[in-house]
Amino acid sequence: MAQLISELSKNKDIIIGICYIISAGLFIFGLKFLSSPATARRGNFLSALGMFIAVVITLWSKNVIDFKWIVIGVIIGALIGAIASRVITMTQMPEMVALFNGFGGIASLLVGWSAFVMAPQALTPVSNLTFIAVILSVLIGGVTFTGSIIAWGKLNGLVYQKAFLFPGQKFINLILVLGILTSAVLVCIPGVGGKNILFYIVIGGAFVLGVMSVMPIGGADMPVVISLLNSYSGIAACAAGFAINNILLIVSGALVGASGIVLTKIMCKAMNRSLANVLFSGFGSVTTAKGAGETGEISPINAADAYLILEAANSVVFVPGYGMAVAQAQHAVRELGELLEENGCDVKYAIHPVAGRMPGHMNVLLAEANVSYDLLVEPGDVNPTMETVDVCMVIGANDVVNPAARDDETSPIYGMPIIEVDKAKTVFVLKRSMGAGFAGIDNPLFFKPNTRMLFGDAKASVSALVSEFKET
């Protein structure tokens, strides 16, 4: 073993370069595979393998720790990951992703902090650029960390879930940003004293700014916030790469940052809102009152009667939402879908980009239940044929099927593209109660003449329908 390490040390630079190229290639291919549900698992594995190679080779190249401790670290990390994968439920996935973003942000901050501590006191043009990179990694990393913690708290209910607004909030945020930027510029200017104090002001200000940036955002916008914070974590990592002159960290950070921005744009388009509107509008700060078309009588239905309608249906579209995740009903839904197909029914699963509480939440749930990727359709694909659909089953979804987004100009979600389930011949809405969705907006769909409310736990309701099919 000692001889092998000695031989490797003689060709260290060549081996490091080759390993970094391999890691970068794995990141790129992994990201490409993640663009499709059919290859997402392979993409995840390739990306993880690339990061594993990058971490090991970096620790070895910098003589940080020897291979013995690297192996110990890998074992401990693998155990933590394995336990977390078993303990974390599917409903907790958004919170976990938010925490991952926060960990990425604080890691970049610590790297930048370390680079600042080790930087020479006499600044040169080269070290000036280094200080700029350090400041960016610390600033963006700090905002990402505390912003992600607040997002995590909003998602699990530990923090006030609606938009938190107070008088003068935007003015205070402006003063805070100006103070942070002033301190950051002074840190980067040669000859300015008190750099340590100014640097810690930047860190503290970044932490506060992260909180102030996410608190005014309502829980319904959390999918957009999570994707944006994911982009922030990548940009912070990229800046940290410049700070410590690590090419691979620059590449991986740029990939995460760019893909996060693209995803954020897609999410905003899915809600027909600008990013500025999401960040600064205070959407969800109040619950809207019922508007036109939201009064009338609801039509409940039981599982036995719902079965009779489904048994005669030629086409059924499932529309899952966060309620399906809460009830962990995805496996029962897949079983019902298979029974419908055996009965000669055409089955599809309509997935809205912002359904759930993180990007791709419903895709993850259905993939976990082994629902065929070919059965998943987007709103733009299913809406044109919705009038020919016999039954739409809305399972725990609310805002993404709310016809007020199409018909009510006074609605906060007016203009948001929805899955137009109200145009189907019959609509089954599976809900526990008549409560509003995560956005706090009442839904006129519940009062439509073609809507039937199947109240109760989604998993129990779908399982009852499965039992009806099996008993016949």
N, C-alpha and C positions, 0 to 999 in steps of 0.2 A: 504494500500500500504506500509506504514511504517513497519507494522508487518511482511509482506511478505519479505521485504528486510532484516529485522532483522533475520528471520529464514534462509534465504539464506546465510547470512553472517556467521552463525554458522557452516555450512557445506561447506564453500567456496572452500577448496582445493579439496574435492570430486567432487563438481559440475564442477569446472574448468577442472579437469582431464577427466571427462565424456564428457564434451563439446568438449574438444580438440580431443578426440578419435573419436567422431561423425564427427567433421570437417575434420579430416584426412581421415576418411572413405569416406566422400562425395567428397573430392578431388580426391581420387583414382578411385572411381566409375565414377565421372564426366570425368576424363581423359580417362577412358576406353570407355565411351559412345562417346566421341569426335572422336574416331578412325573411326567411321562410319557416313556417311552423314545422314543415316536414324535415328540415335539416337543422333546426335550432339546437337540439341536443348535441349534435356533432360539432356545431359552432361553439357551443359552451365548453365542450371538452378541449377543442383546439386552443381556444383563448386561455383556458386555465393552464394547459400544458405550456403555452408560450410564456405565461407569467411565472410559472414554476421555474422554467429554464432561466428566465431573466433574473429572478430573485437569487437563485443559487449562484449564478455566474457573477452577479454583481457583488455579493458578499465575499466570494472567493477572490475576485479581482482586486478588491480594496483591502484585502487582508483583515476584514472586520472580525470574522470568527472562522475557526477551522471547520473542516468537514464534519467532525463529530457533533458540534453544536448545530450545524445546519441540519443534519439528520434528526437530531432531537427536536428541533423547531418544526420540521416537516411533520413528524409524528404527532406532536402536540396539536399543530394546526389542523391536521387531518382528523384527529379525534373530535376537536371542537366542531369542525364542519359536519362530520357525520352525525354527531348528537343533535346539532341545530337542525339538520335536514329532517330528522325524525320528530323533533319536538315542535318545530314551527308548523302551524296549521296553514292551510291554503288561505284562510281569511286573514292571516297575519302577514301574508306576502308583501302587501304595500308598505306596512310598517318596517319590515326587514329591509326592503329596498331603500327606504328613506334612511335607515341607520347606515346601510352600506355607503350611501352618498356622503353621510356625515363623517364616517370613518375615513373615506377618501380625502375629504376636505381637511380634517385635522392632521392626517398624515402629511399632506403637502405643506401645511402650516409648520409642522415640526421640522420638515426638511429645510424650509426656508429660514426658519429660526436658527437652525444649526449652521447654515451657510452664513448667516449674518454674524453669528458669534465668532466664526473662524475667519471672517473676512479681514483684510489688512486695514489698519486705521488710516493710512495714507492712500487716498483713493487715486486710481489711475483711470484713464478712459475705459479700459477693459473692465475694471472693477466697478465703474459707474453703471455699466450695462448689467453687471452681476447684481448690483443693488436694486436696480429696477426689477429684474426678474424675482429677486427675493421678496420685494415689497408686493409684487403681484401675487406670488404664491401664498404669502401670508394673508393678504387682504381677501383674495377670493376664497382661499381655504377656510378662513375664519367665518366669512359669511355663509359658506356652504355648510360648515359644521353646525352652527347654532340654528340656521334656517332649517336644516334637515331634522334637527332635534324637535323643533317646533312642529314641523310637518308630521313627524312620527307621533307627537303628542296629540295633534288634531285628529289623526287617523284612528288612534286607539281610545280617544275620549278623555285623555288626561289633561288636555288643553282645550280651551273654549273653541268649539268647532266652527262657529260662524265667523264672519269677518269682524275683526275687532278694530273699531275706529274711535277716535276721540278728536276733539277740536284742536286744530293746529298741528295735526300729525304730520302732514306733508311738509310744513315749514320746519318742524323739528328734524325730520329726516334730511331735509336739504342742508341744515346747519351741521348735522352729523357728517354727511358726505363731504361737505367743504372742509370740515376739521380734519377728517381722515386724509383727504387728498393733500391738504396743506402740510400735514405732518409727513406724509409719504414723500412729497417733493423735497422737503428739507432734509430728509434722511439721505436722499440721493445727491444732494449738492455738496461738493467738496468744501471743507473748511467750516461747515456749520457745526457748532457744538451741541452737546446734549443729545447725540444721536440715539443713545440707548433709551432715553426717556421717550423721545419721539417715536422710536420703533415700537415700544410697548403701548403707546397711545394708538398706533395703527392697529395693533392686535386687539386691544380692548374695544376700539371703535368698530372693528370688523365683526366682533362677536355681537355687539349691540345692534349693528346694522342688519345682521342675519335675522335676529328676532323681530326687529321693526319691519323687515321686508315681508315676512311670512305671516305675521299675526293679522294684517289687514286682509288676508286672502281666505275666502270661505272654503269649507271642507269640500264642496262640490268641485272646486277647481284644483284639488290636490293632484289629480293625474298630470295636469300641466306643470304644476310646481315640482313634482317629483322628476319629471323629464328635464326640466330646466336646471334643477339642482344637480342632476346627473351630469349635465353639460358643464356646469360650474366646476364640479369635481375634476373633470377631465382637463379643463383649462388651467386649473390650479396645479395639477400634476405636470402639465406641459411647462408652465412657468418654473416649477421646481426643477424640472429637467434642465432648463437653461441656467438656473442658479447653481447647480452642481455639475454642469457640463456632462449630462448623461443623455446620449442621443436616443436610447430606447425609451426613456421616460418622456422625452419630447414627442416621439412618434406615438406612443400609446396614449398619452394625454391628449394629443391633437385628434386622434381617432375618436376617443370618447367624447371630447368636447364637440366635435363636428357632428357626430351621430346624434348627440343629445339635442343640439340645436335643430337638426332636421326633424327629429321626433317631436320636439316642442312645437314646431311650425305645423306639423301634421295634426297635432292635438288641437291647436288653436283653430285651424281650418275646420276641424270636425265640429267645433262649437260656434263657428262663424263669428269669432271674436279675435281681436288683436291681442298680442302679448301684453301691451300696455294696459288694455282693458282688464285683463286677468290680474295683473299685478297691482293696479291702482284704483279699480272701480269699487272695491268693497262689496263685490257680489256676494249675496247670501247674508248680509248684515241684518236684514229683516226678513221675516216670512211674509210672502205676498198673500193678499186676500184673494178669495175666490173671484174669478172674473166671469165674463159672459160665457155661457155654455157649461159652467161647472156646477150647476144646480140640477136637481132632479132625483129620481129614484135609482138606486143601484139594483142590479139583478144578480143575487147570489145563485150559486149552483153547487151541487154536491158531486162527489167523485163518480157515483153510479150514473148520474145523468150526463156528466162530462164524458164518460166512457162511451155512451151511446153515440154521441156526436163524433168523437174521435174514431170510433169503429167504422163509421160510414164515410169518413173523410178520405179524399184522394190526395190531398196535399196538406202538410202541416209544417209550420215554421216556428221553431223555438227561438225565443228572444231572451237570453239570460242576462241577469244583472247582479248587483252585489248581494241581493237577497239569496240567490242561489249559492253564493260562496258562504254566507252566514249559516245557511241550513245544511251545507255540504251535500247538496242534492245532485251534484254533477253525475255521479255514477247511476243514480236512479233515472235521471234524465236520459242518459245514454241507453239504458235498458229499455225505457219506454220508446225511444226512437227506433231501436232495433225491432221491437215488437210491431210498431207501426209499419216499418218497412216489410216485415214478414206478411203483414196484412195487405200488401200491395199499395201502400201509401208512399208518396214522394216526400222525403223529410229533408229539411235544411235547418241550419243554425245561423241566424242573423246576428252578427257581432258589430256593435257600434264601437268606434275607436275609443270613446271615453266611458264605456260601460265599466263599472267597478271603480276601484280607487287607485289604480295605477295603470300605466300603458300596457295593453295586452293581458289584462287580468283575466278576462273571460277565455281568451285563447289558452292560457296556462291551465285553467280549471278543466276545460274540455279535453285538452291534450292529456292531462293526468288521468281522465276517465277513458282514454283511448277512443275518443270520437274521431272518426276519419277526417283528415284535413280537407278532403274534397267536399265535405258537406258544409263547410263554413263559408258564408257569403257576407259581403259588405252591404251596407244600406243602399248604395247606388245600384247594386246588382239585383236586389230583391224588391225594392220599391216599385219599379215599373210594372211588375207582375203581381203586386200585392192584392189587387182586386180579384184575382183568380184563385187566391189561396183560401182553402176551406176553413182552416183553423190556425190562428196565431196564438201560441202559448207564451205569455209574458211571465217570466219566472224571476220575480224579485227585481225587475227593472222598473224605473219610473221616469226620470227626466229624459232619457234617450228615446222614449216613445210618447212623450207628451205633445199632443196636437196643438197646444197653445203656442209652441215654438213656430208653428206654421200659420195659425189662424188669428192669434191675439197679439196685436201690435203693442199692447201695453205690458206684455209679459217680459220679464227680465231675460228670458231665453229666446225671445222672438228672433227668428232668422237662423237659429241653430238647426242644422240638418238632423232629422230624426228618422227612425225606422217607422214608417207610416202604417202601423199595425191596425189603426182604426179603419182602414180601407178594406181589410180582410172581411170575409163573410161572417166569421165568428171569431171573437177574441176571448180567450181565457186569461184572466189576470190572477196570478197566484201571489197572494199577500197575506201577511198576518193580520193587518188591520187597514183602515182607510187613511192611515197617517201619510203625510207628505214625504217625498224622497229626501235625499241627502242635501239637495239644494233648497229645501224648505218651500217648494212651489207645489200648489195643488194641481191635480191632473184631471182635466175634463174627460179623459179617456174612460174613466171609471163609470161615467154616467151615460155613455153612448148606448143606443138601443141594441147594438150588436155585441156588447161587452157582457161577459158573465164573470162574476167575482168568485174565485175559489179560495175561500179564506182558510188560513191555517199554516202550519209549518210546511215549507215548500217540499222538503224531502218526504214528509208524511203524505202530503197530497199526491205527489207523483208516484210514490210507492203504492198508494191506494189504487191509482189508475193502472199500474203494472199488475196488481193483483186481479183487477177486473178482467184484464186481457188474458191472464193465465187461467182464470177460472172458467172461461168460455171454451 
